[in-house]
């Protein structure tokens, strides 16, 4: 079995230590997801494993013939190549072989009698058979089409940023390496492309390591989770849902340990306040222990989850209204005599395939793009905050706290309290020691988080969000979703993220293209179910009387009678074991592996108990008919 081993790897970025002495392995066919707050070093770790960057210490150990392909968030492409040329420009063995074969064919056409060229072509054909490389060209076009790229001869320099990202993704997917590393692969993909990628990775024969903000994608694709936190790496078996359960157990255990630390801290604090008459070795040791506890508890405080139920400006009855709105770009129709009424409290998601004009509609509502015809009416009390896909131009030399104070020194919470800019930074996962950091030293994700915080601190009553999940980590997204749940104003968002839309949007505007826009009342999953159900509903022409016919009740079989006699005992046994598991979880300390095993057992028992109760209900009704 092929396996990659990361052994005692450490990496720093400037003065910041990203991860310290971490070790783990990824086995063949493992599907690992990597999560962590932006700035903790997720992308840096991917680069180290891919060989793009070097660790400060430690090593990456692989078998001699082990291959790795890496798709970066910001891919480096040759703008002079066509789409298809770029896809085949990689140095993976299968791509190199493909180019050599094409070159040999060209040489043979020029010198058909040359025996050396003929022999070389014969050897290349055998290698093509071995690597199953004959369908690479067809596979590349299929993958590009599924990712929404259909003009294969178009120059890379003519593509949009999202299209370039998809070409780079196609380039690594066709290489079929032993380890496929993907950094935010779902960015700039519409729902159909994301769904196809899920299915493709489900069939993938090699190992996978990915970073993504798309929690549904993460849950469906992975069977192992890594979490980077505080320079440490934690490993969990299972998908994203299993990770959440296991992490909850770990944090409960850590909370118990923190309570013990706090009690010790109080005793040390009392001693230090009294003062030591003589600085003996023993007393110096106590002072050092006090300082250690103080720093540990400070770090715990800075990592607490964000709570930001900020107040917004008062919003009147009128928000937005579009009357017979029309907009075209060249020959493409975005809006065609479109009417829209946005009311206070609305939660609207804008969805549709790439290129249908989602961001354009958001820009029209924001007043950044004028209509060709029709009216845009905005209420007098509307105060817009617009989170765009591109961050505003930041003064890279400005410090974080200064940048934030340009918007507000303090903000008011929904319960009337005030919070300073520094406190908001801490609540938004920027520890106190980092507030003086120049913006140029932040990672891309940290800059996006700071930009989002600045927008929210402006106390708007209408939020326009254009792909807010791109380049934000799952923890920040959870915080944002919680904030939006209590936000008293209007939220209108463009997003491809199914999880985010399910939590935020109560109404959808579905852009079909050519100016056709449909409204749907409900969340994204409900919309997808309704779309999938349509063919079934249309084909359901069974007579009403036939559908209402109920099957006759059958008498209990001997096997069912025996099951009925035993089922209550099984239910009691399952419930007793669940109680025992709950007690064990409270006393396992820092044994995370045991905690995860208990979580898995608890999940299975809950499923079994649910089945037993359903059977009990069925058998109970059957027993009454005996």
N, C-alpha and C positions, 0 to 999 in steps of 0.2 A: 504493500500500500504506500503510495506517494504521500509525503507529509512535509510541510514547512514548519520550522521551529524558530521562534523568536526567543533569544536567550539573553537575559539581563541587559536589555536595551535601555539606554538613557538618552534623552534629547533635550537641549535647551534652545531657547530662541531669545537672543540678547541676554538680558538678565533673568528671564523667566524660564523656570524649569517646567517643561511640558509633561514629561513622564520620566519616572526614575526606576531603573532596575526592574523593568517588567519582563515577564516571560510567559509564553503560551505557545500552543501548537494549533495548526489547522490541518485536519486530516482530509483525505480524499472524499469528495461528495458532501463535505460539511458546508452549510450555508450560514455564514456568520454575519451578524449586523453589529456595527460599532456606533455607539451613541455617547453623548456627553455634551455639556454646555459649550457653546461656541468659544473658541480660544483655549480649550483644554488640550488641543493637539491632535484631533482626529485626522485631519488632512495630512498633517506632518507624519503621523504614524503610517498612514497609507503610502506616503512617498518613500519612507524608509524601507518598508517591506517590498515595495516595487523596485527598489534600487535607484530611484530618482534622486534621493538624498541619503546622506550617510549619518549613522547614529554617532553620538559623542563617545559612547562605549557600548559594548555588547556586540552581538552578531546575529545574522540571519542565516540559518542553516537549511539547505535544500539538497535533494539528490542531484547528481550531475546533470541529468537531462531534464530537470524541472523548468517549466516555462511559466512566466507571469505576464499578464497583460493588464494595463492600468489606464483607466479613463479618468482624467482630472476634471475638476470643476471648470477650470479655465484652460481648455486644450490649446496646444501650440500647433497650428496648422499652416500649411504652405498655401498662401492665397493665390498663387499662380497655377495650382493644379485644379483639375476638374474634380467633381465629387467622387467619381469612380476611381480616378488616379489616386486621390488622397486615401481612400479606403484600402487600396492595395499598397500603400507606401510604407507600411509597417515592416519591422524587422523580424516578425514571427516566422518560424521555419516554413509554414505553409504558404505565406505570402512571398517569401524569398524564392521558394520552389516555383510558385506560379509565374514569377517574373522571369526566372531562368528558363522555364519551359517555353514561354512566349518568345523569348529571345532566340532559343534554339530553333523554333519553328521558322522564325524570320530568316535565320542564317541558312536553314535547309532550303528555303524557297529561292535563295540567292545562289546556293551551291548544292544542287540536288544530288550530285555524284560524289560528294565528299564523304568518305567512309568514316572519318573521325567525327564529323558532325552527326552522321547517322547513329553511330554508337553512343554518342553523348545523349542524343534524343531518346534512344532506347533506355538508357540508364535513368533518365529523368522520368520517363513514363512509368518505370517500375516504382520509383519513389512516389510518384503521383498516386499509384495504386495503394502503396503502403499507407500514405497519409490521407487517403480518400479525398484528394484535392480536386477532383474533376468538376465538382459542382460548386466550387468556391465563387465563381463569377455569378452564377444564378442565385446562390445563397446571399451574396452581397446585395444584389438588386432587391431580393425579397425582403431582407432586413431593412434596407433603406426605405422601401415603400411602406413597410409596417410602421416605421418611425416618422412617416410623413414627408419623406424626401423622394420626389419622383423625377426631377430633372437631373439626370446623372451626368450630363455633359456641362453643367453650369459650373463656373469658376467659384472656388471657395470664397474669394474676396467679394463676390456678389451676394453672398448669403447673409441672413440676419444672424444675430448672436445665438438665438435658440436653434437655428438650423445648423450652425457650425457645431454646436454641442451634440446634436443628433448624429451628424456625420462622424464625429470622433467616437461616439458610442458604437456606431455600426462598425467602425474600424477594429475595435477590440473584440466585438462579439464574434466576428467571422474567424478570429484567430484560434479559437478553441484551445486556450492554454490550460495548464494544470490548475492555475489559480487566476481567477478573474477578479480584479479589484475595481470597484465602481464608486466614485465620489459624487453623490447626489445625482444618480442617473435619471430620476423622474423629473428633474427641473426642465421646464419647457416642453414637456410631453403632455398631450391631451389624454383624456380618459381611455380612448381606444388603444393608443400606443402603450400606455401604462399597463393596461390589461394584457396586451400581447406580450410585453416584456415579462410580466409575472409568469405567464405560461411558458415562455421561452426558458427562463431561468429554472423553472420547475423541472424541465427536461434536460437541463445542462448536466453533462457528465463529470465535469471537473469540480473543484472547490470554488467557493465564492466568499468574498469579503466586501461589504458595502457600507457606505454611510448614506443615510437618507432621512429626510424629515417626514416622509410619507408613512404614517404609522400603520395604515391598512396594508400597504405594500410590504413593510417590514414584518408584519404579523404573518402574512401569507407566504413569504419567500424563505424566511430564516428558520433554522432549527438550533441555533446557538446565538447568544448575545454577549457582547463585550461592552463594558461601560468604563470610560475614562473619567476619573473624578479625583481631583486633588493630587495629580501625579501618579495615582495608582490605577491598576487595571483590574476590574472585577469580571469574572466569567460566570455565565448562567446557561444552563441547558434549556432548550426549548425556544419558542418564538417570542415576540414582543409581549404578548399577554402573559406568558409564563415568567418573563423577566419582571414585569410589574408586580406579580405576586411575590416572587422571591425577594425583590428589592424591598417590598413593604416589610417582610419578615426581618431582613437585615437592618433596616432603619429602626424597627421596633427594638431590636436587640441593642443597637448602638445607642438608642435613646435611654435605655436602662443603664448602660455603661456611663453615659453622660450625666445622668442623675447622681450616680455614685461619685463621679468626678466633681460635680458641683458641691456635694456635701463636704468632700475633702478640701475643696477650694475655700469654702467658708471657714473651716477650721484653720487652714493655713493663713487666711486673711486676718483672722482674729489674732493669731500669733505674730504676724508681721507688723500689725498695728501697735501691739504692745511694745515692740522693739526688743532687740536682744542686748543684754548687758555686755556680753562679750562675744566676739565673732569666732566661736570655736568651729572646728571642722564640721561638727554635727549640725550646728546652726547654719553654717554656710550651705550645707547640703539641703536644709529645709528651705532656705531662701531660693536656691536654684530650682527646687521642686515647685515652689510657688510660681516662679516665673514660667516654668514649663506648663503648668496647669493653666495659667493665665493665657498663654499663647494658644493652647489647644482649644480652650473654651471660646476664645475670640474667633478662631477659624470656624468653629461650629456655628457660631452666631452669624457669620458672614455667608454661610451656605444655606441658611434657612430659605424656605420657599417664599417667593414674592407674593405680597398681598397689596394690590393697588386698585382699590375701589375708589377711584378719583371722581370728584364731582365734575359735571360738565356745565357749559353755559345754558341758560334757559332757551328752550326751543318753542316757537309758536306753532300754530296749527298748520301753516304752510311750509313745506320743505322744498321739493322740486316738482316741476310739471313740464312735460314735453308735449307740445301740441303739433301734430302733423309734421314731426321732425324728419328731415331728410339729409343724408350725407353720403357723398361718393368720393372715392379716391381713384382717379382715372376711370377705368371701366368697372371697378368694383363698387357695388352698392353696399353700404354699411347700414344705413337707416332708410326706410322707404315709407314716408308719411306715418311715422311711429308715434303713438300716444302712450304716455306714462305718467302715473300719479304716484309720487312717493309721499307717504304719510308719516307722522311722528311715530316712532317705535318700530318702524319697518326694519326687517333683517333680510336683505336681498343678496342672493348669490348670482353672479353672471357667469354662465358656462357656454361652451361651444368649442368646435374644432379650432385649431390654430389658424389665424388669418381671417376669421369671421368678423373681427372688429370689436372684441371685448374691451381692450384697453382704450380704443377710440371712444366707445360709449362712455367709459368712465371719465375720460378727458373732456367730453362734451358736458357731462354733468358738473364737472369741476370748473367749467368755463374756460378751459385752456384751448379748446378747439371750437371754432364757430360752426354753426349749422349752415348748410347750403340754403335751406328754406325751413319754415316752421318757427316755432317759438320755444325758448327755454325760459321758464319762470322760476325764480328762486325767492324763498321767504326772507323777510327783512332780518329775522333773528338768527338765520343760519350762519354757523361758524364752522367752516370746513377744515378738516385736517386730512391731507392726502399723502398716503404712503405709496410711493411709486416703486417700480421695479429697479430704477437707478437711484442711488442715494444722491442727495443734494451735494453740491460741491462743498466739502468740508475743508477748513483751514487745517492742514495736516500738522502744523506746528502748535496748534491750540491744544490746551489740556482738556481732558474730558469734562471736568467740573466747570471750566470756563465756557465751553461749548453749550453745556446744558443751561447755565445761568443766563445765557442770551435769551432764552425763552421765558424762564421764570426762576426767581430765587427760591420761592416756596410755592406749593400747590395745596389745594384744599381737598380733603377726602369727603366721601359721601356723608360721613357722620359729623362733619364740621371741624375736624382737626386739621392742623397744618403740618406739612412734611417738607423739609428742606431738600434742595437739589442733591446734596450729599446723601441724605437718607434714601432718596429715590434711586440713586445709583446703587446703593447697597441692596435695596429691595429688588433691583433689576439685575442682580447677580454680578455686580462689580464690587469686589471687596474694598474696604476703606483705603488700604494701602495703594490701590491702583488709581485713585481719583486724579492724581496729578500727572498721570501718564499722557504723553502727547498722542494725539490721534493717529499719527503715522505709525506708531508701534502696535496698533491693534490689528487683529486678524480681520479678514473680510466679514466674517460672521459677527464679530464684536462690533464692528462699525455699523452693521445693519441693526443690531440690538440697541446701540446708542441712538441711532437715527429714529428708531421706533419710539424709544422713550421720550425723545425731544418732542415728537409729534403728539404723544399722549399728554405731555405736560402742558401743552397749549390750551388744555381744557376745552376741546371742541364739543359740538353737539351733533355733528355729522362726520362720520369716518368713511373715507373712500380708501379702500385697500386694494392695490394691484399686485397680485401674486405675493401675499405677505409671507407665505410659508417657504418661499425660495430662500435658501441660505440662512434660515433660522433653525436652531436646534429644537428638539422635541420638548425639552423642559421650558424654553422660552415660549413655544407655541401653546403649551398647556396653560402657562401663566396668562398669555394673551387671550386665550379662549375663556378663561375664568373672568378676566376683566370685561370682555365683551358681553358675557352673560348678565352682568350687573350694570352695563353701560346704559344710561337712560335715553340716549339719543338714537340716531339712525345709523345703521351699518350697511354699506354696499360694498361687496367685495368680488373681485375677479379671482378665481382660483381653480386649479386642477386637482387640488388636494381633497379627496373624498371625505377623509376623517374631519378635516377642518370645516368643510361645508356642512357636514352632518351636525356639527356642534354649534355652528354660528348662524346658518341661513334657514329661514322659515318659508322663503319664497324664492323661486328661481326664474331668471330670464334666460331662456335657451335660444342662443343665436344659431340659426340654421344656415346662414349664408344668404347672399343676394338680398339682404335687407329683411329677411323673414325672421321674426322674433316671436317666440311663444312664451306664455307665462305658465308656471306650475306652482301650486301652493303645497308646500311640503319640503322635506329635506332631500338631499341628493340621493341617498340610498332608496328612498321611497320613489323618487323619480325614475331611477334605473329599474326598479321592480315593475313600475307601471309600463315602462317601455318594453320590457321583456314579456310582460303579460298580454300585450296587445294582440299578437297573433293567436294566442290561445283563446282570448275572448271572442275574436272574430270568427274562429272556427267552431265555437261552441253553439251548435244549432240543435242540440238534443232537445226533444220535446219536453216541456215543463213537467208533464205528468210522469214521464219516465225518470226524470232527475229526482223527483220527490219520492219515488218508490223506495221504501226501506227494506233491508233484508230481514228475513224472519229471524227471531232470536233462537239460538241453538242452546241445547242443554249442555251442562258442564261435562267435559270428558273426565275419565279417571285421573289423567295426568293433571288436569286443572284443579280437581278436588284435592289432590295431594299437595299441589302448590299453594292452594288456599289455606290449608292446615299449617303450612310452614312459613308463610310469608310474613306474618306479624313478628315472629322471632327474628327473621332476617333484618327487618326494619329496625327493631330494637338494637340488634348487634351493630348495625351500621351507625346508628345515632350514638351509641356508647363509644365506639371507636373515634368518631368525630370529636366528642368531648375530650377523649384522652389525647388526641392530636393537639387540640387547643391548649391543653395543659403542658404538653411537651414543648410546644413552640415558645411558651413563656419562660422556659428554663434551659434553653439550649445554648445561651450565651452567644459567642462569636463563631459557632460552628455552622458556617453558611451552607456547606454541603448537606449536612443533616437537615437544616432548615428547608433547603430546596426539595429534598426527598420527602419531607413531611407535607410540603405544599402540593407536590405531585400526587401523594397518596390521598390528601384531602380532596383534590379535584376529582380523582377517580371515585372516591366514596360518595361525593355529592352527586355525581352522575348516576352511580348505582342506586343511591337512595331515591333520586327522582324517578328512575325506572321502576323501582319496587313500589313506590306510592301510586304510580300510574297503573301498575298491574293489580295492586290491592283494590283500587277504585273499580277496575273492570271486573275482577273476580267477585267483589262484593255485590255488584249489580247482578252478576250471573247467578250467584248463590241465592239471591232473593227470588229468582224465577224457578228454582228447583221445586 
